[in-house]
Amino acid sequence: MVKERQGSQEIAEILGRHKKEKRNLIPLLQEIQTRLGYLPKKTLQKIANFLEMPEVEVWGVATFYNQFRFVPLGKYHTMVCMGTACHLAGGKLILEALERELSIKVGATSADGNFSLERVACIGCCMLAPVIVISGKIYPKMTPFKVEEVLIPYRQEAQSELKEEKSKGKS
């Protein structure tokens, strides 16, 4: 509840810095996503009310651009490069392997909030194709068989943190 109030205050501050003009829609969406990490549905409603425009119009603009997300990123944000070099080197197979291994589709976040999966146009590591990036760390020359291996340390860390939380709760 406290986090939600803080989010509302942040949104109010951001809206307060902008004029009530339709041309401010994209800058508002960008700034709010930068602050919150994604665009919650309630926030889109607030933007629509602020700019005095239909909510469907705000939603239409936000869904048109790939840069906007509507679910929070996972703790371990995973990006699969699908640039030309990565695509030709098997990027699609790696993406499918990650979807299977994480039990989520592109654009989704796992139920436990640990992993999110995103397909990106280019990471800029063409000589290392195909690549994935997990929480900023680049994994080069990926294969579908390496996917499970690469995820092991992240899963172990998440499990350790879960055990710590449970032990603190028992104390």
PEHU-V286209 format. One record per pair of residues at least 4 apart in sequence whose C-alpha atoms are under 7 Angstrom apart, sorted by the first residue. I is the first residue (numbers start at 1). J is the second residue. Records with the same first field share a line. If there is no record, write none. Layout:
I: J + J
//
This chain:
1: 5
2: 6
3: 7
4: 8
5: 9
6: 10
7: 11
8: 12
9: 13
10: 14
11: 15 + 32
12: 16
13: 17
20: 50 + 51
21: 51
22: 51
24: 28
25: 29
26: 30
27: 31
28: 32
29: 33
30: 34
31: 35
32: 36 + 39
33: 37 + 38 + 39
37: 72 + 73
38: 68 + 69 + 70 + 71 + 72
39: 43 + 44 + 69 + 70
40: 44 + 70
41: 45
42: 46
43: 47
44: 48 + 58 + 59
45: 49 + 55
46: 50
47: 51
48: 52 + 53 + 54 + 55 + 58
49: 53
54: 58
55: 59
56: 60
57: 61
58: 62
59: 63
60: 64
61: 65
62: 68
63: 68
73: 77 + 109 + 116
74: 109 + 113 + 114 + 115 + 116
75: 113 + 114 + 115
76: 114 + 115 + 116 + 134 + 135
77: 115 + 116 + 117 + 134 + 135
78: 115 + 116 + 117 + 118 + 133 + 134 + 135
79: 117 + 118 + 119 + 120 + 132 + 133 + 134
80: 95 + 118 + 119 + 120 + 131 + 132 + 133
81: 86 + 91 + 119 + 120 + 121 + 122 + 123 + 130 + 131 + 132
82: 86 + 87 + 91 + 119 + 120 + 121 + 122
83: 87 + 121 + 122
84: 88
85: 89 + 126 + 129
86: 90 + 91 + 126 + 129 + 130 + 131
87: 91 + 92
89: 129 + 130
90: 94 + 130
91: 95 + 130
92: 96
93: 97 + 144
94: 98 + 143 + 144
95: 99
96: 100
97: 101 + 144 + 147
98: 102 + 147
99: 103 + 104 + 105
101: 148
104: 108 + 109 + 110
105: 117
106: 117 + 118 + 119
107: 117 + 118
108: 116 + 117
109: 113 + 115 + 116 + 117
110: 114 + 115 + 116
125: 129
128: 140 + 141
129: 140 + 141
130: 140 + 141 + 142
131: 138 + 139 + 140 + 141 + 142
132: 138 + 139 + 140
133: 137 + 138 + 139
134: 138
142: 146
143: 147
146: 150
147: 151
148: 152
151: 155
152: 156
153: 157
154: 158
155: 159
156: 160
157: 161
158: 162
159: 163
160: 164
161: 165
162: 166
163: 167
164: 168
165: 169
166: 170
167: 171
//
